[in-house]
Amino acid sequence: MSRILLVEDEVVIRTELRRLLVRHGHDVIEAGSVEDASADHDLRAFDLVLADVRLPGAPGTALVGQCGGAPVVLMTSYATVKAAVDAVKRGAADYLSKPFDHAELVALLDHHLPGARPARSALPDVAPGASVPAPPVPPVPPTSEDDELEGMVGGSAAMREVFARVRKVAPSEATLLVLGESGTGKETLARAVHRLSPRRQLAFVPVHCAAIPEGQIEGELFGYERGAVPGAIAARAGLCEAAEGGTLLLDEIAELPPKVQARLLRFLQTGEVRRVGATRARRVDVRLIAATRRDLVAMVRDGSFMSDLYFRLRVLEIRLPPLRERPGDAVRLAESLLRRRAWAMGRAPFTLTPEARAAIAAAPWPGNIRELENAVHRAMVLADASEIGLELLGLDAPPQPPSPAPAADAHEGEPPSDSLEGYFRRFVLEHQHELTETEIARRLGISRKALWERRQRLGIPRPRS
């Protein structure tokens, strides 16, 4: 049994994580802050420390170097990614961005607890030279070497071709462009490339370009000097510098404003970053992976994306096929998700009925893997037994009838007035030239990322400034 120190100030989150880790055979000691942990416990007596970065008092990064040889794994939100990356450079074992999947957390901890070694303070007294029986290795979910590659699942010909391409491009230092519809797993592929690359021991920094306000994206990526931007009371390194030595993923790169596109092109040409307001540039060693669901060739034609930047990004390219073009993979993915989630929850394995398997294979899955994950998760939550049938997946709903024709005075293509999507469309179109994306999202009661995703689904592009 491994002894883990869990440092998290949110009681609900801490309780949920403790239950998860206890189910997997770990002895968990809790603390609400670094100060409480240091005062009440010997930090060197643990096999692993799991801590949030943002805590009352000292941040979780302060634990790095205080825990003897115990690995320190940090939990971070977007706002504290840079602090976590800096901590990894100073000796932290790893970090995990919130929100994360329970299976992902358990797998990461098991990776840093090889053999689930007993706690230092709990080692049995043995005679010199006597052997200590090895503790049992915790169970792991079954995998198939042919159908899985670093978190990606697929046995179809299309995915086997993707797997082969990933293995070829991973050792390279060249920029990689990943294309694919929303929900196809572009970030998962980028992580696979990083884990198979010589940079695997260093930082992987994902950035969702559409989720950062347009006026802040330049400073977030390239950093800024004190006073260079509103509220900059101190100089700050950007995410390009945070990824030093590792891999930087720019997801939905097509959403970058023209000014930032030009700065990114300069970075790719020179390998140097100049913070906003700075007079000197800094050399940064980063491998860039860009991803998008948009047609960059069409955007180059209409002038909304720089042609020079497009060609710099497209040194290597991998196109992820949508789920509807991967025969048999939907069922493989569903079964893999069922195994992993059941394993992370400490539950017996789930199985699919023949009717459920047939429905999964036949469904079009316009939301791709993300939609499938949601359906599987919902089914597992609602399931009273280990067998999941068609009704729990929500795939037996009849097709929606066509929407009634809009009134004569309605805008062309606008849904009926009582439709939620119709309200969303009208509100955005009426206010997008006078309100920022942040203000629109706040008034609609959704996040900026949700606003962006709904814009894409309804075909309402964000106007360029």
JODAQUI-V753396 format. One record per backbone hydrogen bond with DSSP energy under -0.5 kcal/mol. CO is the residue of the C=O (numbers start at 1). NH is the residue of the N-H. Records with the same first field share a line. If there is no record, write none. Layout:
CO->NH  NH
This chain:
1->119
2->4  27
3->47  48
4->6  29
5->7  50
6->8  31
7->52
9->11
10->14
11->15
12->16
13->17
14->18
15->19
16->20
17->21
18->22
19->23
20->24
21->26
22->25
26->28
27->4
29->6
31->8
33->37
34->38
35->39
36->40
37->41
41->43
42->45
43->46
45->121
47->71
48->5
49->51  73
50->7
51->75
53->55  60
58->34
59->62
60->63
61->64
63->66  67
67->70
71->49  73
72->93  94
73->51
74->96
75->53
76->98
77->80
78->81
80->84
81->85
82->86
83->87
84->88
85->89
86->90
87->91  92
88->91
94->74
96->76
101->105
102->106
103->107
104->108
105->109
106->110
107->111
108->112
109->113
110->113
113->116
114->117
119->122
120->123
127->130
143->145
144->148
147->154
149->152
152->149
156->160
157->161
158->162
159->163
160->164
161->165
162->166
163->167
164->168
165->169
166->170
167->171
169->172
175->316
176->178  290
177->179  318
178->292
179->320
181->184
183->369  370
185->189
186->190
187->191
188->192
189->193
190->194
191->195
192->196
194->197
197->200
199->202
203->247
204->206
205->249
207->209  251
208->211
209->212
213->216  217
216->220
217->221
218->222
219->223
220->239
221->240
223->276
224->236
225->228
229->232
231->233
232->227
236->224
238->242
239->243
241->244
243->246
246->287
247->205  249
248->250  289
249->207  251
250->253  291
251->209
252->255
253->256
257->261
258->262
259->263
260->264
261->265
262->266
263->267
264->268
265->269
266->270
267->271
271->284
273->275  282
275->278
276->225
282->273
284->286
285->245
286->288
287->248
288->176
289->250
290->178
291->252  253
292->180
294->296
295->299
296->300
297->301
298->302
299->304  305
300->303
306->310
307->311
308->312
309->313
310->314
312->315
313->315  316
316->177
318->179  320
319->321
322->325
323->326
326->329  330
328->332
329->333
330->334
331->335
332->336
333->337
334->338
335->339
336->340
337->341
338->342
339->343
340->344
341->345
342->346  347
343->346
351->388
353->357
354->358
355->359
356->360
357->361
358->362
359->363
365->368
367->370  371
368->372
369->373
370->374
371->375
372->376
373->377
374->378
375->379
376->380
377->381
378->382
379->383
386->351
387->389
388->353
389->392  393
390->393  394  395
407->410
411->414
416->419
419->423
420->424
421->425
422->426
423->427
424->428
425->429
426->430
427->431
428->432
431->434  435
436->440
437->441
438->442
439->443
440->444
441->445  446
442->445
447->451
448->452
449->453
450->454
451->455
452->456
453->457
454->458
455->459  460
456->459
459->461
